[in-house]
């Protein structure tokens, strides 16, 4: 049970970190004008994907006992 709580906390932390890191990129330069909702959805999906990958990496390291 404790491992599941740890995993969820790690994923939320890395999701927040990826949101913060992706805020440095100006996605509006790469998208069409007037597509604000689409840019926001892409921003959230990229943050979820990056947070999941980084969180899975850290959880894998923690499970190995380093």
N, C-alpha and C positions, 0 to 999 in steps of 0.2 A: 504493500500500500504506500509506503514511504517513497519508493522509487517512482511511482506514478505521479505523486505530488511534485517530486524533484524534477521530473521530466517536463511537466506542465509549466513549472516556474522557469525552467531553462528556456523553453520555447517562447514564453511570453517576453522574457528578457531579450532574447535575440531578435524577436519580432520588433520590439521597441528600438533596439539598436539599429536594425536594418531600416526602419522608418527614418530614424535620425540621419543615418548615412546617406540614404537615397534623397534626402531633402537637399543635398548639395548639388544634385543634378537638375538641370533645367530641361524637363521633359517637353515643355512647350515648344522648344526649338526644333524638336524632331517630329512633332505631330501637326496635323492640320489645324487651322484656326477654327475656333468654335466647337471643338471637341473636348470640352472640359470634363464631362462625365467619363468619357472613355479614358482620358489621361489619369483621372483619379482611380478608376478601376485598375488600370495597368499598374499604377503606383502601389496600390494595396496588394495586388497579386505578386508583384516583384518582391515586395517586402515580406510577404508570407513565404515565398519560395526561398529567399535568401535566409530568413530566420529559421526555417525548417532545416535547411542544409547545414547551417552553422551550428544549430542546436543539436542536430543528429551527430555531428562530428564530436562535439563536446561530450554528449551522453555516451557515445562509443568509447571515448577515452576514459571517462569516469567508470564505465562498466568493466574495463580491462584492469583497473586497479592501479593506475599510475599515480 
